């Protein structure tokens, strides 16, 4: 049975997309007008008012209007700084930084190292998430250990990595300080909880009766996971990987402590180069070149990260479909 909101807004996929594009176009025009006259506060007011109007259109009465209006305040806090950041960039300076080989190395490292960290988080985190979803004695202790990096200060996370894996640590032959493996270890430490928790929620959403039916019909535990549990939870696992990657891209404190500058193989130059993780490089650029130069580099990093993030989201959306596990 359709809900009241579904009856009041009978839109198919194309119509919904058209409405979204229309709303975005109006918002961009309003922001451009407010920015042109030098009063971005006007756009903040417009956003709140337009959200209230959408609440009226939802036909949920005063409740819908109140929820949309109050919720739009957070959108102002998130969206307005981002819009102003993009609008105040100098195209010529951004283009200059885009042609800088040093920036190319930073952008590559800023995507590549987080990818390795996300892959490690999924490789070892998915089996852990599977068992957490099933439950076992002492689970609360393990859950606390998994979530601990979420509350550990970033610089402290870097110190923990040095104590755990540096000289005299768990792997004496592994060089951690100032190396790519050290950077990946630091990024994995801070990002693994996102991969584990998202995968765990995906496993918990799988109907136990489907797995039971597979086992009754003779499927082994591995076959049940590969044919039933895995395909049903794969979108959650991918989401966890994306969140872990995004968290790694933004990490500063742990990387600054463990691997301030690292040497790695750069395919575009076919040789080993030295570069910094993107957030560290942006911070150094800010100290040395000021807000404009650091903003240009940050704009490039934001564009690359957003493009990859949106592409993965699109590939794992309902319209794109998923193929399950091989």
N, C-alpha and C positions, 0 to 999 in steps of 0.2 A: 504494500500500500504506500502510495506516495505521501511524503510529508507535506506540511503546509507550505514550507518554503519552496519545495519542488513544484507544487501546484501553482504558486504565484510567479515562479520564474521558469517556465517551460522552455529552456534553451538547449539546443543541441550543441555539439562540440564546436561547430563553425560559428554559431551565434555567440557562444561564450567567448571564443577567441576574438571576435569582432568587438564585443563589449570591452574586453581587457585592453585591446589596442586603442580603442577610443578613449578609455579612461587614462591610459598612459600618455596619449597625445595631448589631452587636455592638461594633465599635470605638467608635462614638459613645457607647454606654451605658457602656463601660469608661472612656472619657475623662471622662464626666460624673461617674461615681462617684469617680474619682481626684481630679478637680478639686474636688468637693464636700467631700472630707475634707482638702483642702489638700495633697495629695501627688501632684503630677503625675508624679513619678519612677516611681510605681507603674504608670502607664499606659505609660511607656517600656518597662518590663520586660514588661508584658502584650503590647505590640505585638511585641516580639522573640520571646516565647514563642509567640504565635499564628502568627507567620510560620514558626516551626519546625514547628508543627502542620500548617500548610498544606504545608510541605515533605514531611512524612510522608505526607500525603494524596496527594501527587503520585506516590508509589510509585517514586521514583527513588533510594531508599536513602539512605545517609549523605551522598552527594554532594548530593542534592536538599535535604536538611535543612540542610547546611552553607551552601549557596548562598542559601537563603531566609533563614536566620538572619543571615548577614553582610550580605546586601542590606538587611535590615530596619533595620540601624543607620543607614543613610543616610535611610530613611523617617522614623526618629525625629528626625534632625537637621532634616529639611525640614518634617515635619508637626506636630511638637509645638509649635514656636514659633508656627506659624500657628493651631493650635487655641487656644492660650493667648491669642493676640492677639484672636481673635474673642470668646472667652469673657469677656475682661476689659473689653470695651467697654460703655459706658453707653448703653443704648437711648435715653434721653432726650436725651443729648448728640449722639448720631448723628442723631436726628430733628431736633434744632435746627440742626445743620450742613446737613442735607439741605434745609432750608427757606431757607437763606441764599443770596440772589442771587449773592453773590460766589463761593460755592462752585459754583453752577451754571455760571458763566462758566469757572471753572477746569476743571471736569469736561468741559465741551464742548471747550475748547481742548486738554485732555489726550487727547481721543479724535480730534478733527478734525485737528490738526497731524500726529500720527503717521500718520493715514490718508493724508494728502498725501505724507508721506515714503515710506510703503510703496508707494503708487501710483507715485511717481517711481522707486523702487528696482526695481519690476517692469517699468515701461515701458522703462527703459534697461538693466536688468540681465538680462532674459530673452534679448535678442539676444546679449549678451555670453556668457551661460551656454551658449547654443546653440553658439557657436563654440568655447568652452572644452571642451565635450563632444566636439567633432569633432577638436580639436587643430590647432595651427598653430605655425610657427617663433616662438620667443620666448615661448611660452606660460608658462613658469616665471616669467618676469619679470612678466607680467600677473597671474598667480595671486598672486604675492607682493604686488603692488599692491592687489589686491582684498581680501586678507586683512589688510593692514596696519592698518586701523582697529580690528581685533579686539584688537590689542596696544598701541595708542596710548592713553595715559592720557586720561581724559575731558576734563580741562581743557585738555590739549594739543590735542585735537581742535578745541575751540572756538577756540584761538589760530590753528590752521591755517586754519580757515574765514575768520577775519578777515583773515589775510594773503592768502588766495587769492581771496576775493570781496568784501572790504571796500574801503576807500579805496585806490586804486591797484592794485586787483586785476583779475581777469579781466573783470568787468562793471562798469565805472566808474559807469554810470548806475543800477545796482541798489543800493538802500539795504539794508544787511545788519544793521548794529548796531541792536539793539532793535526789529526788525521781524519780522513773520510769515514773509516769505521767508527771512530769516536763520535763524530757528528751524527751518524746514523743511530748509534746506541742512545745518544742523548735525545734525538727526535723520537725514537721508538718509546723511550721511557715516558715521555709526556703525552704521546698520542695513542698508545695502546689501549687505554681505557675506553676510548670512543669506539674502536673496532670491536672490543670484547662486548661492551654493553649493547651496541646496536645489533650484533650477531645474536647475542643471548635473547633479546626481545623478539627477534625473528624466529628463533627456534621455539620460544614459548608460544608463539602464535600458531604454530603448526598443530593441527588436530591430531591428538594421540591415536584416535581411532584409525586414521589412515596408516600410521606406522604399524599398528597392531594387525591391521588387515594384511599388510605386506608380509609381516612375520608369519602369520597364520598360513599364508600361501607359500611358505618355504623360502622366503628371501632371507639372506644372511644380514647381520647388522650393517655391514658395509654396503651391500646392495640396497638395503632400505634407505640408508643415508644418501646414496648416490642417485637413486631413482625417485625417492619420495621426499625425504626431509630436506635434502640439499636444494633441489629445484624450488621447493616452496619457500625456502628461507634465503635464496640467493640474493634477492633484492635487498634484504636487510644486511647481508654480508657486504654487498657492494657499497651500500650507504655507510656502513662502518668504515670501510676502506677509504671512501671519499672524505669522511669526517676526520679520519686519522691523517690523511694527506693534507687537508686544509689546516689542521692544527699544527702540523710540522712546518708548513710553509710560513706560518706566523711566529714561530718560536725564535726568541732572541736570547733570553738569559742563560739557559742551559748551554746553548751553542757558544755563546761568548765566553763561557768558562772553559768548556771542553775543547772546542775547535774553532778558535777565533779566525784563523786562516788555514785552509787545507790545500793540499796538492791532489789533483785528480786528472784523469785523461779527458781532454775536451775534443770530441769528435770533429767539430767544425774546423779546428786547427790541426788535428791529427797529432797532437803532442800533449805532454803533461803541463798543466798550468797551475797557478796558485790563485785562489779567489776566496771570497768570504760568502757566508750565507746571506741571502738577500736582506733580511731585516738588519743584520749587523752592518752590511754595506750602506744601507739607507741611513742608518744612524751616523756612521762615519762621514758620509756625504753631507749630512745636516751640520755636523760639527765643523767641517772644513769648508763647505761651499754655501751653506745657508739653506734657507727654506725653499727657495726656488729650485735649486739643483736637486735637492733631496726629493722634492715634490715630483719632479720630472721622472726620476728613477722609480719612485713609489707608484706613479701612474702606470708605468710600463709593467711593473710587477703586478699591479692590480688588474690590468687588462689581460695579461697572460693567465693569471690564476683564475680570474672570472671565466675566461673562455674555456679553460680545461674543466672547471667545475660545472659550468652549464652544459658542456658537451656530454660529460659523464651522466649528469642528471637526465638529459634528454635520452641518452642511450638506454637508461634503466627506467624510463617512464612507462606508463600504461600503453601509450600509443606506439612506442618503439618495440615493446615486447622483450622477453628474455628467453633464452634457449635452455635454461637449466644447466645441469652439470653434465660433462661428457661421460 
